[in-house]
Amino acid sequence: MTLNTFKRHVRESMKSLGRNGWMTFASASAVTVTLLLVGVFFVVMFNINHFAQKVENDVEIRVHIELTADSRQKDALRRQIEAIPNVKEVRYSSKDEELKRLIKSMGEEGSSFRLFEQDNPLSDVYVVKAAHPQDTVKIAKQIETLPFVHKVNYGQGTVEKLFDALKVARNVGLVLILGLLFTAMFLISNTIKITIFARRREIEIMRLVGATNGFIRWPFFLEGLWLGMLGALFPIAALSIVYYNVYQVYEQWVSLPFFELLPFSPFMWQLSGLLLVIGAGIGVWGSVMSVRKFLKV
């Protein structure tokens, strides 16, 4: 295809959008509504995933060392822990540091534990981080079998339930998003089929004068591209404005320590690009499927 032919297809696709105003509006509206829903789900799911990653990365294994272990035995235990596959980091915390941590975590009531500063009954601890949070339980089980380990604490029971809940949330979100995308494709394909059916006389005339299948398809291909991109503009603008204001209010007035929203930039720029690509993709797909299957050209 020559450059002049491509320019001709672009001009014709643009003219067609203007000539078929109501059909253009219907197709772009179908893209807008579905992409708005998809965008809302993306915002929710990306923030849930961000929260999940933060929670998972905060999970750690606390290995309490036997009080009878000397420095050589502690060093040997550390090397054994570091040798376990998927162990990312091993940090030593002395019993004095553990007592300070306990006092701080108890708030005002923690002052009563200062009585133990002279005769500290706590154990020295190795704080272990897994390279992959999902491996935490498996690593903890292996550490429990090592010599001079008094106790291993990683939030037994709670961690497993947390990982299961986060996995379910991610899977449900993915299924919903895929379902919305397929719904969008179906709606757009049907809308474009109606548009093509309304222009069947134009198609027949092009056939009679010897137009090839590719020549007929290209304007519809480009129309689908413009419709998809046009339909993505409103969801992008609406989500950007709403998310910016929600983010500002949350940061200034709420800002929970255990949950933080993704920063407006670069998150919304990335989401905007993603929605634009999805809009263009489903617009093109709808056009191609409609022309190929409905018109049999």
C-alpha positions as CSV (number, residue, x, y, z in Angstrom):
1,M,0.0,0.0,0.0
2,T,1.4,3.4,-1.0
3,L,1.6,6.4,1.2
4,N,-1.0,8.2,-0.9
5,T,-3.4,5.3,-0.6
6,F,-2.9,5.3,3.2
7,K,-3.6,9.0,3.4
8,R,-6.7,8.4,1.4
9,H,-7.9,5.8,3.9
10,V,-7.2,8.2,6.8
11,R,-9.3,11.0,5.1
12,E,-12.1,8.6,4.3
13,S,-12.2,7.2,7.8
14,M,-12.3,10.7,9.2
15,K,-15.1,11.8,6.8
16,S,-17.0,8.6,7.6
17,L,-17.0,9.5,11.3
18,G,-18.5,12.9,10.5
19,R,-21.1,11.5,8.0
20,N,-22.3,8.8,10.5
21,G,-22.5,11.1,13.5
22,W,-25.0,9.1,15.5
23,M,-23.3,5.8,14.9
24,T,-20.0,7.4,15.8
25,F,-21.5,8.6,19.0
26,A,-23.0,5.2,19.8
27,S,-19.7,3.4,19.2
28,A,-17.6,5.9,21.1
29,S,-20.1,5.8,24.0
30,A,-19.9,2.0,24.2
31,V,-16.1,2.3,24.5
32,T,-16.4,5.2,27.0
33,V,-18.8,3.3,29.4
34,T,-16.9,0.1,29.3
35,L,-13.5,1.7,29.6
36,L,-14.7,3.8,32.5
37,L,-15.7,0.7,34.4
38,V,-12.5,-1.0,33.4
39,G,-10.5,2.1,34.5
40,V,-12.3,2.1,37.9
41,F,-11.4,-1.6,38.4
42,F,-7.8,-0.9,37.4
43,V,-7.5,1.9,39.9
44,V,-9.0,-0.3,42.7
45,M,-7.0,-3.4,41.8
46,F,-3.6,-1.6,41.3
47,N,-4.0,0.0,44.7
48,I,-5.0,-3.3,46.3
49,N,-2.0,-4.9,44.7
50,H,0.2,-2.1,46.0
51,F,-1.2,-2.6,49.5
52,A,-0.7,-6.4,49.1
53,Q,2.9,-6.0,48.0
54,K,3.6,-3.6,51.0
55,V,2.0,-6.1,53.4
56,E,3.9,-9.0,51.9
57,N,7.2,-7.2,52.0
58,D,6.6,-6.4,55.7
59,V,6.3,-10.0,56.6
60,E,9.4,-11.3,58.4
61,I,10.6,-14.3,60.4
62,R,11.9,-13.7,63.9
63,V,14.2,-16.5,65.0
64,H,14.8,-16.6,68.7
65,I,18.2,-18.0,69.6
66,E,18.7,-20.4,72.6
67,L,20.0,-18.6,75.6
68,T,22.8,-21.1,76.0
69,A,24.3,-20.5,72.5
70,D,27.7,-18.7,72.4
71,S,28.9,-16.3,69.7
72,R,30.5,-19.1,67.6
73,Q,27.2,-21.1,67.6
74,K,25.2,-18.0,66.8
75,D,27.5,-17.3,63.8
76,A,27.1,-20.9,62.7
77,L,23.3,-20.6,62.9
78,R,23.4,-17.4,60.8
79,R,25.4,-19.1,58.1
80,Q,22.9,-22.0,58.1
81,I,19.9,-19.6,57.7
82,E,21.6,-17.7,54.9
83,A,22.2,-21.0,53.1
84,I,18.5,-21.7,52.9
85,P,17.2,-21.1,49.4
86,N,15.2,-17.8,48.8
87,V,16.5,-16.2,52.0
88,K,17.0,-12.5,51.1
89,E,18.3,-11.0,54.3
90,V,19.3,-12.0,57.8
91,R,19.7,-9.3,60.4
92,Y,20.9,-9.7,64.0
93,S,18.9,-8.1,66.9
94,S,20.4,-8.3,70.4
95,K,18.2,-9.0,73.4
96,D,18.7,-5.4,74.5
97,E,17.4,-4.2,71.2
98,E,14.5,-6.6,71.5
99,L,13.6,-5.2,75.0
100,K,13.7,-1.7,73.6
101,R,11.4,-2.8,70.8
102,L,9.0,-4.4,73.3
103,I,8.9,-1.3,75.5
104,K,8.2,1.0,72.5
105,S,5.5,-1.3,71.1
106,M,3.6,-1.3,74.5
107,G,3.3,2.5,74.6
108,E,2.7,3.9,78.1
109,E,2.4,0.4,79.6
110,G,5.9,-0.4,78.3
111,S,7.6,1.5,81.1
112,S,6.9,-1.4,83.4
113,F,9.2,-3.6,81.4
114,R,12.2,-1.3,82.2
115,L,12.6,-3.4,85.3
116,F,14.2,-6.1,83.1
117,E,16.9,-3.8,81.7
118,Q,19.4,-5.1,84.4
119,D,18.4,-8.7,84.0
120,N,17.1,-9.2,80.5
121,P,15.3,-12.5,80.1
122,L,14.7,-12.2,76.3
123,S,16.6,-14.0,73.6
124,D,18.8,-12.6,70.8
125,V,17.0,-12.7,67.5
126,Y,17.7,-13.2,63.8
127,V,15.3,-11.3,61.7
128,V,14.9,-13.1,58.4
129,K,13.3,-11.8,55.1
130,A,12.3,-14.0,52.3
131,A,13.2,-13.1,48.7
132,H,9.6,-14.0,47.8
133,P,7.0,-13.4,50.6
134,Q,5.1,-16.5,49.6
135,D,8.2,-18.6,50.7
136,T,8.0,-17.3,54.3
137,V,6.2,-20.3,55.7
138,K,8.4,-22.8,54.0
139,I,11.6,-21.0,55.1
140,A,10.3,-20.7,58.7
141,K,9.7,-24.5,58.8
142,Q,13.2,-25.2,57.7
143,I,14.7,-22.8,60.3
144,E,12.7,-24.5,63.1
145,T,14.8,-27.7,62.5
146,L,18.2,-25.9,62.9
147,P,20.2,-26.3,66.2
148,F,20.1,-23.5,68.8
149,V,16.8,-22.2,67.6
150,H,14.5,-21.7,70.6
151,K,11.4,-20.4,68.7
152,V,10.4,-19.2,65.3
153,N,7.7,-16.5,65.0
154,Y,6.3,-15.3,61.6
155,G,2.7,-14.7,62.6
156,Q,1.7,-18.4,62.2
157,G,-1.9,-18.9,61.0
158,T,-2.4,-15.2,60.3
159,V,0.2,-15.0,57.5
160,E,-1.2,-18.0,55.6
161,K,-4.7,-16.5,55.8
162,L,-3.4,-13.1,54.7
163,F,-1.6,-14.6,51.6
164,D,-4.7,-16.6,50.7
165,A,-7.0,-13.5,51.0
166,L,-4.6,-11.4,48.9
167,K,-4.4,-14.2,46.2
168,V,-8.2,-14.4,46.0
169,A,-8.6,-10.6,45.8
170,R,-6.1,-10.5,42.9
171,N,-7.7,-13.4,41.0
172,V,-11.2,-12.0,41.4
173,G,-10.1,-8.6,40.2
174,L,-8.3,-10.1,37.2
175,V,-11.4,-12.1,36.3
176,L,-13.7,-9.0,36.6
177,I,-11.3,-6.9,34.4
178,L,-11.1,-9.6,31.7
179,G,-14.9,-10.0,31.8
180,L,-15.4,-6.2,31.3
181,L,-12.9,-6.2,28.4
182,F,-14.7,-9.0,26.6
183,T,-18.0,-7.2,27.3
184,A,-16.5,-4.1,25.7
185,M,-15.3,-6.0,22.7
186,F,-18.8,-7.6,22.3
187,L,-20.6,-4.2,22.5
188,I,-18.2,-2.4,20.2
189,S,-18.3,-5.2,17.7
190,N,-22.1,-5.2,17.6
191,T,-22.3,-1.5,17.4
192,I,-19.8,-1.4,14.4
193,K,-21.8,-4.2,12.8
194,I,-24.8,-2.0,12.8
195,T,-22.7,0.8,11.3
196,I,-21.4,-1.4,8.5
197,F,-24.9,-2.7,7.8
198,A,-26.2,0.8,7.5
199,R,-23.4,1.4,4.9
200,R,-23.8,-1.8,2.9
201,R,-24.8,0.1,-0.3
202,E,-21.5,2.0,-0.1
203,I,-19.6,-1.3,0.3
204,E,-21.4,-2.8,-2.7
205,I,-20.6,0.1,-4.9
206,M,-16.9,-0.2,-3.9
207,R,-17.0,-3.9,-4.8
208,L,-18.6,-3.2,-8.2
209,V,-15.9,-0.7,-9.2
210,G,-13.2,-3.4,-8.4
211,A,-12.1,-2.4,-4.9
212,T,-10.1,-5.2,-3.2
213,N,-11.0,-6.6,0.2
214,G,-8.0,-4.9,1.8
215,F,-9.0,-1.5,0.2
216,I,-12.5,-1.9,1.7
217,R,-11.3,-3.0,5.1
218,W,-8.7,-0.3,5.8
219,P,-11.1,2.7,6.3
220,F,-13.1,0.5,8.8
221,F,-9.9,-0.6,10.5
222,L,-8.9,3.1,11.0
223,E,-12.5,4.1,12.0
224,G,-12.3,1.4,14.8
225,L,-8.9,2.9,15.9
226,W,-10.3,6.5,16.0
227,L,-13.5,5.3,17.8
228,G,-11.5,3.4,20.4
229,M,-9.2,6.3,21.1
230,L,-12.0,8.8,21.1
231,G,-14.0,6.7,23.6
232,A,-11.0,6.4,25.9
233,L,-10.5,10.2,26.3
234,F,-13.5,10.8,28.7
235,P,-12.6,7.9,31.0
236,I,-9.0,9.1,31.1
237,A,-10.0,12.7,31.9
238,A,-12.7,11.7,34.5
239,L,-10.5,9.2,36.3
240,S,-7.5,11.6,36.4
241,I,-9.6,14.4,37.9
242,V,-11.3,12.1,40.5
243,Y,-8.2,10.3,41.5
244,Y,-6.2,13.5,41.8
245,N,-8.7,14.9,44.2
246,V,-9.2,11.6,46.2
247,Y,-5.4,11.3,46.5
248,Q,-5.1,14.9,47.8
249,V,-7.9,14.5,50.4
250,Y,-6.5,11.1,51.5
251,E,-3.0,12.4,51.9
252,Q,-4.0,15.5,53.8
253,W,-6.9,14.2,56.0
254,V,-6.8,10.5,56.2
255,S,-3.4,8.9,55.4
256,L,-3.6,5.6,57.3
257,P,-0.2,4.2,58.2
258,F,-0.9,0.7,56.9
259,F,-2.5,1.7,53.6
260,E,-1.2,4.3,51.1
261,L,-2.5,5.1,47.7
262,L,-0.3,5.0,44.6
263,P,1.0,8.5,43.9
264,F,-0.9,10.3,41.2
265,S,2.2,10.6,39.0
266,P,3.3,8.3,37.4
267,F,0.4,6.0,38.2
268,M,-2.3,8.0,36.3
269,W,0.0,8.6,33.3
270,Q,0.6,4.9,33.1
271,L,-3.1,4.1,33.5
272,S,-4.0,6.7,30.8
273,G,-1.6,5.2,28.3
274,L,-3.0,1.7,29.1
275,L,-6.6,2.8,28.6
276,L,-5.7,4.5,25.4
277,V,-4.1,1.4,24.1
278,I,-7.0,-0.8,25.2
279,G,-9.5,1.5,23.6
280,A,-7.6,1.5,20.3
281,G,-7.2,-2.2,20.5
282,I,-10.8,-3.1,21.1
283,G,-11.9,-0.6,18.5
284,V,-9.7,-2.1,15.9
285,W,-10.7,-5.6,16.9
286,G,-14.4,-4.8,16.7
287,S,-14.0,-3.3,13.2
288,V,-11.9,-6.2,11.9
289,M,-14.2,-8.9,13.3
290,S,-17.3,-7.1,12.0
291,V,-15.9,-6.6,8.5
292,R,-14.6,-10.1,8.2
293,K,-17.5,-12.1,9.7
294,F,-20.5,-9.9,9.0
295,L,-19.7,-8.6,5.5
296,K,-17.7,-11.6,4.4
297,V,-15.3,-9.4,2.4
